[in-house]
């Protein structure tokens, strides 16, 4: 059996811009939260499946 990741149709209309970051201003506090969460060592905090393959999918 072949497994693959299906992409979106080129004719698919989108509701949002390509990146949600386009909605976030430089002064938005969510950037501080994002930086904090990125700095956490999730594996040491007990989260499973933190390591990912090069594709971003769980190992």
Secondary structure by P-SEA (a helix, b strand, c coil): cbbbbbbcccccccccccccccccccccaaaaaaaaaaacccccccccccccccccccc
